[in-house]
């Protein structure tokens, strides 16, 4: 198997650690997303030349900081002293859903550096280890054992939660659903200026939070607090469809949305034009309120600035699911006997009192009840240590599969225009036998399976010297219309780009034309978006970047828009202009994705499409 390389580069503060994660399907459990060989997010997590046994632990981003400290404390533990050879543990960031896919694929771990192939795995929930055991083999995931936990909550800007009666009044998922359905939106509680009620959720194929949320919706609709069945999930379809209608867009992680919300808040808008509630883990909310919205690895000397408006945790009155964060030694054939022994020692250390005392410092609740939660778990940081009052148990694997399959059908429909740079620099090779244009074409093609027949998709290409009915410098491959059965036809049309003339880069003019076209046809019931891929700086536009920002940003002000068009930009290759692309994305509440390692463009493209 070709080992993919890491796609992330430090091009802007708001690029989260998991940005290059692909939108993928865990085997036999979902059918709506596409993409292959997702990134392992191995952000410089190499090992020192210390003569010790090297242990990599694959984990989701929110635990990286904590596991770094736990790995350091392990060196001084009795568990480490009992080893014949010293051991060094390093976390490597990979989403729970993507790790599930890797392990069930039967192939090698997708990393160039074999030292980063994991001995240990710590997904956010035993839901994922159960799925690997069901789809592959129980021996592969060994004997997972939880060492910490965090509940799934709805994070809301404090003034918005107070408008719903928080903290005195219990708030249910049904209450949020009613607010979604009410045409008056926030006006129904006397806050007309806040506009519509908007929710952010993550994609359940890769995110524990997204998976837990759809299960919590089914629990709510069934009126149950335990014993959820596939029949209950089927009966909850109408309820869940209404809830999905409020979603602004989906994503791989909550870090993307929280970063945008944080920036909106710091700029004085309090985020009300962007999102009203975010389904997230309590630990992510605590990170946000400390000034770390994307839960990135905090560097020595880094100063965190808390948001001007904090998020508060709304614990649904009917109950919350918990992310129970197991750890297990993998039964993979790349794990050596020495690594297995050291991995078992580290897993044992995580259950110790010394390790459990470290957990609350990072916003995780210890399993050891003798360990105090500390000052972080307080109203000051938006949480209530006495909540949630009701714990919703993890359903059986078949019920979880039913819920994900249902989400494929009830998720919010999308209308997406892909705007692809075909300037002359796209002919440059990317090091794996493909040109940049080849990579872009294949990235777009591999994401087509994500879209349902009712989803709308269009593709435009831009360079100088071409024209169409949409304007100068634009070549229309497909108008934005329902995909229907046109997947193969669109696939062929994308191939035609290989023979298009390639000249200059009129980036700003092209983005404006695409934005104006999408604004004219945007509908409130859809996720309306533009995906912009560019490998260079603007060289041929008639308008400036400032003028473009002024034009596309005017509808993203306080109170919001019933049918916003968000722009998601991909900085493709080392020559791309991340600063301009970041500003374009920010102006509309979208996101910038980093494909500066051009070999990973197909994977990054898939990650972008996972928002829709």
PABA-759313 format. One record per residue (C-alpha): x, y, z. Coordinates in Angstrom, 2 decimals, padded with zeros to 5 digits. Layout:
<pts>
PT        X        Y        Z
PT        X        Y        Z
...
</pts>
This chain:
<pts>
PT        X        Y        Z
PT   000.00   000.00   000.00
PT   001.23   003.47  -000.79
PT   001.87   005.27   002.48
PT   000.34   008.73   002.43
PT   002.07   011.73   003.84
PT   000.86   014.27   006.32
PT  -001.07   017.13   004.70
PT  -000.94   019.66   007.48
PT   001.20   022.78   007.50
PT   001.11   025.67   009.92
PT  -000.35   028.28   007.60
PT  -002.89   029.91   009.92
PT  -003.93   029.70   013.55
PT  -007.36   028.41   012.71
PT  -006.28   025.26   010.86
PT  -007.14   022.47   013.31
PT  -004.94   019.47   013.95
PT  -007.20   017.00   012.20
PT  -007.68   019.09   009.09
PT  -006.50   016.52   006.59
PT  -008.78   013.76   007.81
PT  -010.73   012.24   004.94
PT  -014.49   011.70   004.90
PT  -014.62   007.95   004.93
PT  -016.96   005.09   005.62
PT  -016.34   002.61   008.40
PT  -016.68  -000.79   006.74
PT  -020.21  -002.17   006.47
PT  -021.61   000.53   008.72
PT  -022.26   003.51   006.46
PT  -022.89   004.42   002.86
PT  -022.79   008.16   002.39
PT  -019.17   009.23   002.28
PT  -016.22   008.42   000.12
PT  -012.45   008.70   000.05
PT  -009.46   006.50   000.71
PT  -006.25   006.45   002.72
PT  -007.06   009.21   005.20
PT  -004.34   011.02   007.08
PT  -003.06   009.77   010.40
PT  -002.49   013.37   011.48
PT   001.10   012.63   012.49
PT   002.04   016.22   013.32
PT   005.75   015.91   014.13
PT   005.12   013.23   016.75
PT   008.47   011.52   016.15
PT   010.45   009.61   018.75
PT   013.76   010.63   020.32
PT   016.83   008.42   019.84
PT   016.73   007.34   023.48
PT   017.32   003.59   023.28
PT   013.84   002.86   024.68
PT   011.00   000.80   023.26
PT   008.87   003.17   021.20
PT   005.10   003.06   021.74
PT   002.73   005.07   019.53
PT  -000.83   005.51   020.74
PT  -003.42   006.48   018.12
PT  -005.90   008.88   019.68
PT  -008.37   011.61   018.87
PT  -007.14   015.20   018.94
PT  -008.68   016.27   022.24
PT  -006.58   013.73   024.18
PT  -003.18   014.49   022.62
PT  -002.16   017.13   025.20
PT  -003.25   014.93   028.09
PT  -001.56   011.79   026.77
PT   001.68   013.72   026.29
PT   001.73   014.49   030.01
PT   000.60   010.99   030.94
PT   003.43   009.59   028.82
PT   005.92   011.76   030.72
PT   004.49   010.71   034.10
PT   004.64   007.07   033.03
PT   008.45   007.28   033.00
PT   008.41   007.75   036.80
PT   005.75   005.16   037.56
PT   006.00   001.72   039.19
PT   004.49   000.29   036.01
PT   007.45   001.61   034.01
PT   009.96   000.49   036.65
PT   008.69  -003.06   036.20
PT   009.77  -003.16   032.54
PT   013.07  -004.75   031.54
PT   013.63  -001.98   028.97
PT   012.57   001.65   029.20
PT   009.61   002.73   027.06
PT   008.74   006.03   025.40
PT   005.08   006.71   024.57
PT   003.93   009.25   021.98
PT   000.35   010.05   020.90
PT  -000.47   010.39   017.20
PT  -003.68   012.12   016.18
PT  -006.27   010.16   014.19
PT  -010.05   010.37   014.45
PT  -011.88   007.45   015.99
PT  -013.87   006.75   012.85
PT  -010.83   006.83   010.57
PT  -008.85   004.55   012.88
PT  -011.79   002.14   012.74
PT  -011.56   002.06   008.98
PT  -007.80   001.54   009.01
PT  -008.06  -001.40   011.37
PT  -010.92  -003.10   009.55
PT  -009.26  -002.69   006.15
PT  -006.79  -005.50   006.79
PT  -003.95  -003.36   005.41
PT  -000.91  -001.74   006.99
PT  -001.27   001.44   009.00
PT  -001.13   004.38   006.52
PT   001.98   006.22   007.68
PT   005.41   006.62   006.13
PT   007.04   006.33   009.56
PT   006.69   002.80   010.94
PT   007.55   004.03   014.43
PT   004.17   005.80   014.37
PT   002.23   002.63   013.64
PT   000.24   002.26   016.86
PT   000.79  -000.25   019.59
PT  -002.09   001.28   021.52
PT  -005.41   002.71   020.41
PT  -007.53   005.10   022.42
PT  -010.67   006.10   020.50
PT  -013.19   008.37   022.15
PT  -015.65   005.55   022.74
PT  -015.88   001.77   022.95
PT  -018.46   002.14   020.18
PT  -015.49   002.11   017.79
PT  -013.70  -000.86   019.31
PT  -017.00  -002.78   019.18
PT  -017.31  -001.95   015.49
PT  -013.80  -003.19   014.71
PT  -014.50  -006.40   016.64
PT  -017.72  -006.90   014.66
PT  -016.30  -006.02   011.23
PT  -012.85  -007.61   011.60
PT  -011.75  -009.62   014.62
PT  -012.01  -009.22   018.38
PT  -008.34  -010.12   018.78
PT  -007.38  -007.05   016.77
PT  -008.69  -004.71   019.46
PT  -007.72  -006.89   022.41
PT  -009.46  -006.02   025.66
PT  -010.37  -002.31   025.64
PT  -010.68  -000.72   029.05
PT  -011.89   002.81   029.73
PT  -009.61   005.11   031.71
PT  -011.56   008.39   031.55
PT  -014.86   009.77   030.30
PT  -016.63   012.92   029.16
PT  -020.34   013.50   028.41
PT  -021.77   014.71   025.10
PT  -023.53   018.06   025.57
PT  -024.78   021.02   023.57
PT  -022.50   024.02   023.93
PT  -024.32   027.34   023.64
PT  -023.13   030.94   023.95
PT  -024.17   031.89   027.48
PT  -026.67   034.63   026.50
PT  -028.45   032.21   024.16
PT  -028.71   029.51   026.81
PT  -030.06   032.09   029.28
PT  -032.72   033.08   026.75
PT  -033.98   029.48   026.95
PT  -034.13   029.58   030.76
PT  -030.73   028.07   031.49
PT  -029.51   027.23   034.10
PT  -032.73   027.06   036.12
PT  -034.86   025.43   033.42
PT  -033.99   021.94   032.14
PT  -033.58   021.95   028.35
PT  -034.34   018.90   026.21
PT  -033.43   017.89   022.69
PT  -037.13   018.29   021.92
PT  -036.93   021.93   023.07
PT  -034.09   022.51   020.61
PT  -036.03   020.73   017.89
PT  -039.05   022.98   018.43
PT  -036.84   026.03   018.18
PT  -035.52   024.61   014.90
PT  -039.05   024.25   013.53
PT  -040.36   027.62   014.69
PT  -040.37   030.05   011.72
PT  -039.68   032.87   014.16
PT  -036.45   031.22   015.28
PT  -034.93   033.13   018.18
PT  -037.78   035.60   017.81
PT  -039.98   033.04   019.55
PT  -038.14   033.84   022.79
PT  -037.90   037.56   022.17
PT  -034.52   037.63   020.44
PT  -035.41   038.52   016.86
PT  -031.98   039.96   016.17
PT  -030.40   036.51   016.55
PT  -032.23   035.17   013.52
PT  -032.73   031.45   012.95
PT  -031.69   028.78   015.42
PT  -028.62   027.01   014.04
PT  -026.93   023.81   015.15
PT  -023.50   022.38   014.37
PT  -022.99   018.63   014.31
PT  -020.17   016.40   013.14
PT  -020.31   013.54   010.68
PT  -021.04   010.27   012.54
PT  -018.85   008.26   010.17
PT  -015.71   009.78   011.64
PT  -016.78   011.58   014.83
PT  -017.83   010.11   018.17
PT  -019.77   013.27   018.98
PT  -021.73   013.05   015.73
PT  -022.50   009.39   016.35
PT  -023.55   009.99   019.95
PT  -025.79   012.87   018.95
PT  -027.85   010.88   016.45
PT  -028.27   008.14   019.06
PT  -029.35   010.72   021.64
PT  -031.93   011.99   019.13
PT  -033.32   008.45   018.80
PT  -033.42   008.02   022.56
PT  -035.31   011.33   022.83
PT  -037.87   010.39   020.17
PT  -038.45   006.95   021.71
PT  -038.87   008.29   025.23
PT  -036.44   005.65   026.46
PT  -033.44   005.93   028.74
PT  -032.14   002.45   027.95
PT  -032.75  -000.50   025.66
PT  -032.70   001.44   022.38
PT  -033.51  -000.85   019.44
PT  -033.18  -000.62   015.66
PT  -036.96  -000.29   015.54
PT  -036.76   002.73   017.84
PT  -034.19   004.31   015.54
PT  -036.40   003.67   012.48
PT  -039.36   005.25   014.26
PT  -037.26   008.32   015.11
PT  -036.54   009.18   011.45
PT  -039.05   012.04   011.22
PT  -037.84   013.55   014.50
PT  -034.21   013.36   013.46
PT  -034.92   014.83   010.02
PT  -036.38   017.95   011.64
PT  -033.37   018.23   013.91
PT  -030.99   017.98   010.96
PT  -032.75   020.87   009.22
PT  -031.09   023.27   011.67
PT  -027.57   022.07   010.89
PT  -025.31   024.75   009.36
PT  -022.94   022.15   007.92
PT  -021.27   018.94   009.04
PT  -017.60   018.23   009.57
PT  -015.00   015.73   010.77
PT  -014.40   017.41   014.11
PT  -016.01   020.05   016.31
PT  -012.70   021.94   016.27
PT  -013.43   023.47   012.86
PT  -016.72   024.98   013.95
PT  -015.43   026.03   017.36
PT  -012.51   027.84   015.75
PT  -014.86   029.83   013.52
PT  -017.17   030.57   016.45
PT  -014.21   031.69   018.55
PT  -013.05   034.14   015.88
PT  -016.58   035.47   015.43
PT  -016.82   035.99   019.18
PT  -013.46   037.71   019.45
PT  -014.47   040.07   016.63
PT  -017.52   041.20   018.57
PT  -020.34   039.31   016.84
PT  -020.78   036.81   019.69
PT  -021.16   034.15   017.02
PT  -024.94   034.55   016.81
PT  -024.84   034.90   013.03
PT  -022.89   031.67   012.77
PT  -024.21   029.02   015.16
PT  -026.52   028.78   018.18
PT  -025.59   025.38   019.59
PT  -022.74   022.93   019.01
PT  -023.01   019.23   019.81
PT  -019.68   018.45   021.44
PT  -017.93   016.68   024.27
PT  -017.72   018.48   027.59
PT  -013.92   018.42   027.40
PT  -014.00   020.30   024.07
PT  -016.20   022.96   025.65
PT  -013.71   023.34   028.49
PT  -010.89   023.70   025.98
PT  -012.88   026.35   024.11
PT  -013.51   028.37   027.24
PT  -009.80   028.33   028.03
PT  -008.97   029.71   024.57
PT  -008.14   026.47   022.74
PT  -011.14   026.03   020.41
PT  -009.59   023.35   018.18
PT  -008.07   021.39   021.09
PT  -004.64   021.64   019.47
PT  -001.43   020.59   021.14
PT  -000.47   023.57   023.28
PT   003.18   024.48   022.74
PT   005.54   025.54   025.55
PT   005.18   029.26   026.15
PT   001.92   029.51   024.17
PT  -000.62   031.89   025.68
PT  -004.32   031.03   025.42
PT  -006.90   033.81   025.33
PT  -010.37   032.88   026.61
PT  -013.32   033.86   024.38
PT  -015.20   037.07   025.11
PT  -018.41   035.03   025.34
PT  -018.05   031.59   026.84
PT  -019.99   028.50   025.90
PT  -022.08   026.81   028.57
PT  -022.92   023.13   028.63
PT  -026.58   022.28   028.12
PT  -027.00   018.74   029.41
PT  -030.17   017.39   027.70
PT  -032.78   016.71   030.36
PT  -033.52   013.21   029.05
PT  -029.89   012.24   029.30
PT  -026.49   012.24   027.62
PT  -024.26   009.59   026.17
PT  -020.70   009.48   027.40
PT  -017.47   009.12   025.49
PT  -015.83   006.45   027.64
PT  -012.32   006.68   026.13
PT  -010.94   003.15   026.23
PT  -007.32   002.16   025.69
PT  -006.22  -001.17   024.28
PT  -003.12  -002.93   022.99
PT  -003.72  -003.79   019.34
PT  -003.40  -007.34   018.12
PT  -001.87  -006.13   014.86
PT   001.03  -008.08   013.37
PT   003.27  -005.00   013.40
PT   003.20  -004.86   017.23
PT   006.33  -006.52   018.64
PT   006.47  -008.50   021.87
PT   008.45  -005.69   023.53
PT   005.92  -003.11   022.42
PT   003.04  -005.26   023.64
PT   004.60  -005.59   027.09
PT   005.32  -001.86   027.32
PT   001.86  -001.01   025.97
PT   000.19  -003.18   028.59
PT   002.24  -001.41   031.27
PT   001.14   002.02   030.02
PT  -002.52   000.91   029.87
PT  -002.19  -000.31   033.47
PT  -000.62   003.00   034.49
PT  -003.62   004.92   033.08
PT  -005.82   003.21   035.69
PT  -003.54   004.27   038.56
PT  -004.35   007.05   040.99
PT  -001.30   009.02   039.82
PT  -002.57   009.01   036.24
PT  -006.18   009.67   037.21
PT  -005.14   012.85   039.05
PT  -003.81   014.29   035.78
PT  -007.08   013.84   033.84
PT  -009.14   016.73   035.32
PT  -006.41   019.21   034.40
PT  -007.29   018.50   030.76
PT  -011.07   018.56   031.10
PT  -011.63   014.82   031.43
PT  -013.48   013.16   034.27
PT  -011.53   010.46   036.12
PT  -012.96   007.01   036.75
PT  -011.31   006.99   040.17
PT  -014.00   008.60   042.32
PT  -011.46   009.55   044.98
PT  -009.88   012.05   042.58
PT  -011.40   015.56   042.87
PT  -012.50   017.27   039.67
PT  -010.87   020.56   040.60
PT  -011.62   024.17   039.66
PT  -011.93   023.59   035.91
PT  -015.23   021.74   036.36
PT  -017.20   024.76   037.47
PT  -019.71   027.37   036.31
PT  -016.78   029.67   035.60
PT  -015.87   027.41   032.70
PT  -019.46   026.65   031.70
PT  -019.95   023.17   033.15
PT  -021.87   021.52   035.99
PT  -020.00   018.64   037.65
PT  -023.32   017.23   038.94
PT  -024.60   016.74   035.40
PT  -025.70   014.87   033.37
PT  -028.44   013.57   035.63
PT  -029.25   010.70   033.26
PT  -026.73   008.48   031.49
PT  -027.86   006.94   028.18
PT  -026.17   003.56   027.64
PT  -024.35   002.56   024.49
PT  -026.68   000.55   022.21
PT  -025.77  -002.69   020.47
PT  -023.62  -002.57   017.33
PT  -026.54  -003.30   014.99
PT  -028.52  -000.40   016.46
PT  -025.58   001.93   015.88
PT  -025.35   000.75   012.28
PT  -029.05   001.46   011.79
PT  -028.61   004.97   013.17
PT  -025.74   005.79   010.82
PT  -027.61   004.38   007.83
PT  -030.60   006.52   008.78
PT  -028.46   009.64   009.05
PT  -027.42   009.07   005.44
PT  -031.06   009.52   004.48
PT  -032.16   012.29   006.85
PT  -029.08   014.53   006.87
PT  -029.60   018.02   005.54
PT  -029.48   018.22   001.72
PT  -026.67   020.15   000.10
PT  -026.09   022.43  -002.86
PT  -022.39   022.64  -003.65
PT  -020.44   024.41  -006.40
PT  -016.87   023.22  -006.88
PT  -014.65   025.98  -008.31
PT  -011.34   024.55  -009.57
PT  -008.24   026.50  -010.56
PT  -006.91   025.24  -013.94
PT  -004.17   027.85  -014.39
PT  -000.81   026.91  -015.94
PT   000.81   026.00  -012.63
PT  -001.61   023.09  -012.29
PT   000.59   021.20  -014.77
PT   003.36   020.93  -012.18
PT   004.05   017.40  -010.84
PT   003.19   016.52  -007.26
PT   005.75   013.76  -006.74
PT   003.61   010.64  -007.11
PT   003.41   010.50  -010.90
PT   000.48   012.90  -011.10
PT   000.22   016.57  -011.97
PT  -001.55   018.97  -009.64
PT  -004.52   018.94  -012.01
PT  -004.59   015.14  -011.98
PT  -004.79   015.22  -008.20
PT  -007.57   017.81  -008.20
PT  -009.61   015.86  -010.74
PT  -009.23   012.60  -008.85
PT  -010.03   014.32  -005.56
PT  -013.30   015.63  -006.98
PT  -014.13   012.28  -008.56
PT  -013.58   010.24  -005.42
PT  -016.05   012.40  -003.47
PT  -018.99   011.97  -005.84
PT  -020.31   008.96  -003.93
PT  -020.83   011.22  -000.93
PT  -023.71   012.99  -002.62
PT  -027.24   011.60  -002.80
PT  -029.25   011.86  -006.04
PT  -031.24   014.73  -004.50
PT  -028.14   016.71  -003.54
PT  -027.17   019.45  -005.96
PT  -023.64   019.71  -007.33
PT  -021.99   021.87  -009.95
PT  -018.42   022.23  -011.21
PT  -016.77   025.33  -012.66
PT  -013.16   025.75  -013.73
PT  -011.37   029.10  -013.91
PT  -008.42   030.54  -015.79
PT  -007.89   033.40  -018.23
PT  -008.74   033.07  -021.91
PT  -012.00   031.15  -021.43
PT  -015.60   032.32  -021.10
PT  -019.13   031.00  -020.68
PT  -022.64   032.23  -019.95
PT  -021.53   032.62  -016.33
PT  -018.86   035.17  -017.26
PT  -015.30   035.74  -018.37
PT  -012.62   033.31  -017.19
PT  -015.20   030.67  -016.23
PT  -015.68   027.29  -017.87
PT  -018.84   025.45  -016.76
PT  -018.48   021.69  -016.58
PT  -021.81   021.24  -014.85
PT  -024.52   023.64  -013.69
PT  -025.59   023.33  -010.05
PT  -028.44   020.83  -010.32
PT  -029.55   017.64  -008.61
PT  -027.00   014.91  -009.20
PT  -029.69   012.30  -009.91
PT  -028.07   009.53  -011.98
PT  -025.42   011.79  -013.52
PT  -022.49   010.55  -011.44
PT  -020.73   008.79  -014.32
PT  -021.36   011.70  -016.67
PT  -019.87   014.18  -014.18
PT  -016.93   011.87  -013.60
PT  -016.26   011.96  -017.35
PT  -016.66   015.74  -017.49
PT  -014.04   016.14  -014.77
PT  -011.67   014.06  -016.88
PT  -012.13   016.58  -019.70
PT  -010.30   019.16  -017.58
PT  -007.04   017.43  -018.46
PT  -007.32   018.90  -021.99
PT  -008.46   022.42  -021.05
PT  -006.28   025.44  -021.83
PT  -004.46   026.72  -018.79
PT  -003.37   030.31  -018.40
PT  -003.61   032.90  -015.61
PT  -005.22   032.86  -012.14
PT  -008.21   035.25  -011.84
PT  -009.04   033.93  -008.36
PT  -010.94   036.90  -006.89
PT  -013.09   037.55  -009.96
PT  -013.99   033.87  -010.20
PT  -014.91   033.55  -006.54
PT  -017.18   036.59  -006.84
PT  -018.96   035.19  -009.91
PT  -019.46   031.85  -008.16
PT  -020.70   033.52  -004.97
PT  -023.20   035.71  -006.81
PT  -024.52   032.69  -008.72
PT  -024.94   030.64  -005.57
PT  -026.51   033.51  -003.62
PT  -029.15   033.84  -006.32
PT  -030.19   030.21  -006.07
PT  -029.53   029.48  -002.36
PT  -032.36   027.83  -000.44
PT  -032.92   027.87   003.35
PT  -033.43   024.10   003.48
PT  -030.00   023.25   002.09
PT  -026.34   023.58   002.99
PT  -025.32   026.09   000.31
PT  -021.59   026.09  -000.28
PT  -018.72   026.77  -002.65
PT  -015.50   024.73  -002.59
PT  -012.59   026.73  -004.01
PT  -009.38   024.95  -004.95
PT  -006.42   027.11  -005.98
PT  -002.70   026.41  -006.25
PT  -001.47   029.99  -006.56
PT  -001.90   033.68  -005.89
PT  -004.32   035.85  -007.84
PT  -002.64   037.24  -010.95
PT  -005.43   038.43  -013.24
PT  -008.49   039.74  -011.38
PT  -010.11   043.09  -011.94
PT  -011.09   043.43  -008.27
PT  -008.93   043.45  -005.15
PT  -009.11   041.02  -002.26
PT  -010.53   043.74   000.00
PT  -013.31   044.44  -002.51
PT  -014.11   040.76  -002.76
PT  -014.29   040.40   001.03
PT  -016.59   043.42   001.27
PT  -018.97   041.92  -001.29
PT  -019.13   038.36   000.01
PT  -019.07   039.26   003.71
PT  -021.96   041.68   003.89
PT  -024.59   038.95   004.39
PT  -022.65   037.34   007.27
PT  -023.39   039.99   009.86
PT  -025.27   039.99   013.17
PT  -028.59   038.18   012.82
PT  -027.36   036.06   009.96
PT  -029.01   034.94   006.78
PT  -031.73   032.36   006.20
PT  -029.78   030.83   003.28
PT  -026.10   031.63   003.76
PT  -023.53   030.59   001.18
PT  -020.33   029.47   002.85
PT  -017.02   029.20   001.03
PT  -014.61   026.38   001.85
PT  -011.15   026.99   000.43
PT  -008.33   024.54  -000.31
PT  -004.78   025.90  -000.37
PT  -003.27   023.50  -002.90
PT   000.51   023.15  -003.11
PT   003.29   025.31  -001.72
PT   002.48   028.21  -004.06
PT  -001.08   028.78  -002.86
PT  -001.97   031.98  -001.01
PT  -003.29   030.77   002.36
PT  -003.77   034.27   003.73
PT  -006.16   035.28   000.95
PT  -007.93   031.92   000.99
PT  -008.31   032.16   004.77
PT  -009.89   035.61   004.50
PT  -012.28   034.40   001.78
PT  -013.39   031.47   003.94
PT  -013.69   033.61   007.09
PT  -015.85   036.21   005.36
PT  -018.61   033.65   004.83
PT  -018.22   031.44   007.90
PT  -016.47   028.73   005.91
PT  -013.12   027.05   006.51
PT  -009.66   026.87   005.02
PT  -008.20   023.42   004.34
PT  -004.49   022.84   003.85
PT  -003.25   020.74   000.91
PT   000.21   022.26   000.75
PT   001.45   018.68   000.44
PT  -000.11   018.26  -003.01
PT   000.09   014.46  -002.89
PT  -002.72   014.52  -000.33
PT  -005.18   016.61  -002.33
PT  -007.65   013.78  -002.88
PT  -007.75   013.16   000.86
PT  -008.17   016.82   001.76
PT  -010.86   017.20  -000.89
PT  -012.75   014.35   000.76
PT  -012.42   016.04   004.15
PT  -013.94   019.22   002.77
PT  -016.86   017.40   001.17
PT  -017.55   015.72   004.51
PT  -019.05   019.04   005.64
PT  -022.04   018.60   003.32
</pts>
